């Protein structure tokens, strides 16, 4: 099925002609009557955005593109699809959808479609050759699977969303893309930082240009980690009747694991004699040891008795439906979400909150913060220091002034 894409911008409308589509080129040339400007390098027509002559009216669209589906991308914020699936043709193809008024000054209106959804509707612009060069360079640097996947994704995302090849990309394009991520409201500072890292690596090392040299890192969100109380954790474990799921959650909390580390555990990573857990090739491709709780040991013995875990020491501790593969990260997240709901905990927590709780509870128990840094696998002590803001060890000794006044009156 042929599709015609329209990109509405403040003063112009761009219509790319993909794959040297001669039929579309002839249609636009005939309709424009000289009013449309053909950009040979970018392979697209540009029409001035105005009413009257030179615009594509409702009748004009029907006449120029009979029986062809059209996708209208409005200023990278709204996507309209019409001309098929019984969708009515618009009264004016150039009408900008009105945004709803804000109820409060601080309320932010999010676009109707996410940036990802808009990009998925567009053709690929990062060629196979560029993708292969990026993949080989990352492989030579021994990047982790997660990093390779993220860098490839964000560079494809950038080119596809802006409909530009790497050679056409400018510094302003990347600035605008990052600004769009912030305005969209769906992307955290950490995600924007990851995207910028992907762009910097690709354009500096692969494309060999300097368009990312002057881009600064987005300011990080200073958000408090969500921490569960000891009673909430006990209740969650008590209500989890599935032994496999209970062991998974207990290990994440008792050893301070990332979910990606927990699902990849193998039998030989757990040393029952030394009561330790070995994390192999964790974040940053670093190995480390962390603690194992006595309670986990008891649950682990029951787990080995009730589940047919292979005797091979290289077997996955938490195998998936296919025993040769471990359970998916999303499966572990679902396990936590169900356990949270079962325990009627209303906090906006994720499975990573168990790791936050591990660090916070150790601080409250008086454990030296540098030991906690090693157990968590943090490169910088500053990352660990954020838990001092939520630990209540010192705060519990402080008396509220209201209580002091009340006690004084007594």
C-alpha positions in Angstrom: 0.0 0.0 0.0 1.4 3.4 -1.0 1.4 6.1 1.7 2.0 9.8 1.3 3.6 11.7 4.2 2.9 15.4 4.9 5.1 17.2 7.5 3.4 20.4 8.7 5.8 23.1 9.9 5.0 26.7 11.0 5.4 28.2 7.5 5.8 25.3 5.1 4.6 21.7 4.4 7.2 19.2 3.3 6.2 16.1 1.2 9.1 13.6 0.9 9.3 11.4 -2.2 10.6 8.1 -1.0 12.4 5.5 -3.1 12.3 7.7 -6.2 8.6 7.4 -6.5 8.1 8.9 -10.0 4.3 8.7 -9.8 4.2 10.8 -6.7 6.8 13.2 -8.1 4.7 13.7 -11.2 1.5 14.2 -9.2 3.1 16.9 -7.0 4.7 18.6 -9.9 1.5 18.8 -11.8 -0.6 19.9 -8.8 1.9 22.5 -7.6 2.0 24.3 -10.9 5.4 25.7 -10.1 4.4 26.7 -6.5 6.1 23.8 -4.9 9.9 23.8 -4.5 11.7 20.6 -5.2 14.7 19.9 -3.0 16.9 17.4 -5.0 19.3 16.7 -2.1 16.6 15.9 0.4 14.2 14.4 -2.2 11.1 16.4 -1.1 8.7 19.0 -2.2 8.1 22.1 0.0 4.9 24.1 -0.3 4.3 27.5 1.4 1.8 27.3 4.2 -1.0 29.6 3.3 -4.6 29.5 2.2 -5.7 29.9 -1.4 -3.6 29.1 -4.4 -0.8 26.6 -3.9 -2.3 24.7 -1.0 -3.8 21.2 -0.9 -7.5 21.8 -0.2 -9.9 19.0 0.7 -11.0 18.6 -2.9 -7.5 19.0 -4.1 -6.3 16.1 -1.9 -9.0 13.8 -3.3 -8.1 14.8 -6.8 -4.3 14.5 -6.5 -4.2 11.4 -4.3 -7.2 9.3 -5.2 -7.5 6.1 -3.1 -4.1 6.7 -1.4 -3.7 6.7 2.5 -2.2 9.9 3.8 -0.2 10.5 7.0 -0.1 14.1 8.3 2.6 14.9 10.9 1.8 18.3 12.5 4.9 20.1 13.8 6.2 16.9 15.4 3.3 16.9 17.8 0.2 15.4 16.2 -0.2 12.7 13.6 -3.4 12.6 11.5 -4.2 9.6 9.2 -7.0 9.9 6.7 -8.2 8.6 3.4 -8.6 5.0 4.4 -10.1 2.7 7.1 -13.3 4.8 6.6 -11.7 7.9 8.1 -13.2 11.1 6.8 -11.1 13.5 4.8 -10.4 16.8 6.7 -12.1 20.0 5.8 -8.6 21.6 5.5 -5.4 19.6 5.4 -3.6 22.6 6.8 -5.7 23.1 10.0 -3.5 23.0 13.1 -5.3 21.0 15.8 -6.2 23.4 18.7 -4.5 22.5 22.0 -6.8 22.3 25.0 -6.5 25.2 27.4 -4.6 24.6 30.6 -6.7 24.3 33.7 -3.9 25.5 35.9 -0.9 27.6 35.0 1.5 24.7 36.1 -0.4 22.0 34.1 1.6 20.8 31.1 -0.3 19.4 28.1 1.4 16.4 26.6 1.2 15.7 22.9 -1.5 13.4 21.6 1.1 11.0 20.3 4.5 10.3 21.8 7.7 10.9 19.9 8.2 7.1 19.6 4.7 6.7 18.1 5.4 9.4 15.6 8.8 8.0 14.6 7.4 4.5 14.1 5.0 5.8 11.4 8.0 7.2 9.4 10.5 5.5 7.1 14.0 4.4 8.3 16.7 7.1 7.7 19.7 5.5 9.3 20.9 3.2 6.5 22.1 -0.4 7.0 25.6 0.7 6.2 25.6 3.2 9.1 24.0 0.7 11.4 26.7 -1.9 10.6 29.5 0.6 11.2 28.0 1.6 14.6 27.5 -2.1 15.6 31.1 -3.1 14.6 32.6 -0.1 16.5 30.6 -0.9 19.7 31.5 -4.6 19.4 35.2 -3.7 19.1 34.9 -1.6 22.3 33.2 -4.5 24.1 30.2 -2.4 25.0 27.5 -4.3 27.0 24.5 -5.7 25.3 22.3 -3.0 27.0 24.6 -0.1 25.8 24.8 -1.5 22.2 21.0 -1.8 22.1 20.4 1.7 23.5 22.9 3.5 21.3 21.5 1.8 18.2 17.9 2.6 19.2 18.4 6.3 19.9 20.4 7.0 16.8 17.8 5.3 14.7 15.1 7.2 16.6 16.8 10.5 16.0 17.2 10.0 12.2 13.7 8.6 11.8 12.0 11.2 13.9 13.7 14.1 12.1 13.7 12.3 8.7 17.3 13.1 8.2 20.4 11.0 7.4 23.5 11.3 9.6 25.1 13.4 6.9 22.2 15.9 7.0 22.1 16.2 10.8 23.1 19.4 12.5 23.9 20.5 16.0 20.6 22.4 16.1 18.7 19.3 15.0 20.0 17.4 18.1 19.3 20.3 20.4 15.7 20.5 19.1 15.3 16.7 19.5 16.5 16.8 23.1 14.2 19.8 23.8 11.3 17.8 22.3 12.1 14.9 24.7 11.9 17.3 27.6 8.7 19.0 26.4 7.1 15.6 25.7 7.1 14.9 29.4 7.7 11.1 29.0 11.5 11.1 29.2 13.5 11.5 32.4 16.8 13.4 32.6 18.6 10.0 32.7 16.9 8.9 29.5 17.9 12.1 27.8 21.4 11.7 29.0 21.6 8.2 27.6 20.3 9.5 24.2 22.9 12.2 24.2 25.6 9.7 25.0 24.5 7.7 22.0 24.6 10.7 19.7 28.0 11.8 20.9 29.5 8.4 20.4 28.0 7.9 16.9 28.8 11.4 15.5 32.2 11.8 17.0 33.5 8.2 16.4 31.6 7.0 13.4 30.4 9.9 11.4 33.5 11.9 12.3 32.0 15.3 12.8 31.7 17.7 15.7 28.0 18.5 15.9 27.7 17.1 19.4 30.8 18.8 20.9 28.9 21.7 22.4 26.0 19.8 23.8 25.8 19.8 27.6 24.4 17.0 29.8 20.7 17.5 30.9 20.4 18.5 34.5 19.5 15.4 36.5 16.2 15.1 38.3 16.8 15.2 42.1 14.2 12.8 43.1 14.1 10.9 46.3 14.2 7.1 45.9 11.0 5.3 46.9 11.8 3.2 50.0 9.5 0.5 51.5 9.3 0.1 55.3 10.5 -3.1 56.9 6.9 -4.0 57.8 5.8 -3.5 54.1 8.6 -5.8 52.9 7.7 -8.5 55.5 4.1 -8.3 54.5 4.9 -8.5 50.8 7.1 -11.6 51.3 4.5 -13.3 53.6 1.7 -12.9 51.1 3.7 -14.2 48.1 2.9 -17.9 48.0 4.8 -18.7 44.8 8.2 -20.0 46.0 10.1 -18.9 42.9 8.6 -15.4 43.0 9.3 -15.1 46.7 12.9 -16.1 46.3 13.4 -13.6 43.5 12.0 -10.7 45.5 13.9 -11.7 48.6 17.2 -11.8 46.7 16.7 -8.4 45.2 16.1 -6.9 48.7 18.4 -9.0 50.8 21.4 -8.5 48.4 20.6 -5.1 46.9 20.5 -6.4 43.4 19.4 -4.7 40.2 16.6 -6.6 38.5 18.8 -7.2 35.5 21.3 -8.8 37.8 18.8 -10.9 39.7 17.3 -12.6 36.6 20.7 -13.5 35.3 21.8 -15.3 38.4 23.1 -18.9 38.0 23.4 -21.6 40.6 27.2 -21.2 41.0 26.8 -17.5 41.7 25.3 -18.2 45.1 27.8 -19.4 47.6 25.9 -20.9 50.5 29.0 -21.6 52.6 30.3 -18.0 52.5 26.7 -16.5 52.4 27.6 -14.3 49.4 26.2 -13.6 45.9 28.6 -13.1 43.0 27.4 -10.5 40.4 29.2 -11.2 37.1 29.4 -8.4 34.5 27.0 -6.1 36.2 26.4 -2.5 35.2 29.6 -1.2 33.6 30.7 -4.8 33.0 31.9 -4.9 36.6 32.0 -8.0 38.9 31.3 -7.7 42.6 30.2 -9.7 45.6 27.3 -8.9 47.9 25.8 -10.4 51.0 23.2 -13.2 51.2 20.7 -13.4 54.1 20.3 -16.5 56.2 16.5 -16.3 55.5 17.3 -16.5 51.8 19.4 -19.6 52.4 16.4 -21.4 53.9 14.2 -20.4 51.1 16.8 -21.4 48.5 17.0 -24.9 50.0 13.2 -25.3 49.7 13.4 -23.9 46.2 15.9 -26.5 45.0 13.7 -29.3 46.5 10.5 -28.2 44.9 11.7 -27.0 41.5 13.5 -29.1 38.9 16.4 -26.7 38.7 19.2 -28.5 36.7 22.1 -29.8 38.7 24.5 -28.1 36.2 26.1 -25.2 38.1 25.7 -23.1 35.0 21.9 -23.5 35.0 19.9 -20.3 35.4 18.6 -19.8 38.9 15.3 -18.4 37.5 14.8 -20.2 34.1 12.1 -19.0 31.8 9.6 -21.2 29.8 12.6 -22.2 27.8 15.1 -23.6 30.4 18.1 -22.4 28.3 17.0 -18.8 28.9 16.4 -16.9 32.1 13.1 -15.1 32.9 12.6 -11.7 31.3 13.2 -8.5 33.3 9.6 -7.5 32.6 8.4 -10.8 34.1 10.3 -9.9 37.3 8.7 -6.5 37.3 5.2 -8.0 37.0 6.0 -10.3 39.9 6.8 -7.2 42.1 3.8 -5.2 40.9 1.4 -8.0 41.8 3.1 -8.5 45.2 2.8 -4.7 45.9 -0.9 -4.8 45.0 -1.5 -8.0 47.1 0.1 -6.3 50.1 -2.1 -3.2 49.5 1.0 -0.9 49.4 0.0 2.4 47.8 3.5 3.8 47.2 4.6 4.5 43.7 7.3 1.8 43.9 9.0 -0.4 41.4 11.1 -3.6 41.9 14.1 -1.2 42.1 12.6 0.1 45.3 13.7 -3.1 47.0 17.3 -2.2 46.1 16.7 1.3 47.4 15.3 -0.2 50.6 18.3 -2.4 51.0 20.7 0.6 51.0 18.5 2.8 53.2 17.9 0.1 55.9 21.7 -0.6 56.0 22.3 3.1 56.6 19.7 3.2 59.3 21.4 0.2 61.0 24.7 2.1 61.1 26.5 0.4 58.2 29.4 2.5 56.8 28.4 4.1 53.6 31.5 3.0 51.8 30.6 -0.7 52.5 27.2 0.0 51.1 28.8 1.6 48.0 30.7 -1.6 47.4 27.7 -3.9 47.9 25.6 -1.8 45.4 28.4 -1.6 42.9 28.4 2.2 42.7 31.4 3.8 40.9 31.0 7.0 42.9 30.2 7.6 46.5 27.9 10.4 45.5 25.5 8.0 44.0 25.3 6.2 47.3 25.0 9.4 49.3 21.5 10.1 48.1 20.3 7.4 50.5 21.4 9.6 53.4 18.5 11.9 52.5 15.9 9.2 53.2 17.6 7.3 56.0 15.9 8.0 59.3 18.7 7.0 61.7 19.5 10.6 62.7 16.1 12.0 62.0 14.4 9.6 64.5 16.4 11.3 67.3 15.0 14.8 66.4 12.0 16.0 68.3 9.4 18.1 66.4 9.0 21.6 67.8 5.3 21.0 68.2 6.0 18.0 70.5 8.5 20.1 72.4 5.8 22.9 72.9 3.2 20.3 73.9 5.5 18.6 76.4 6.5 22.0 77.8 2.9 22.9 78.4 2.4 19.7 80.2 
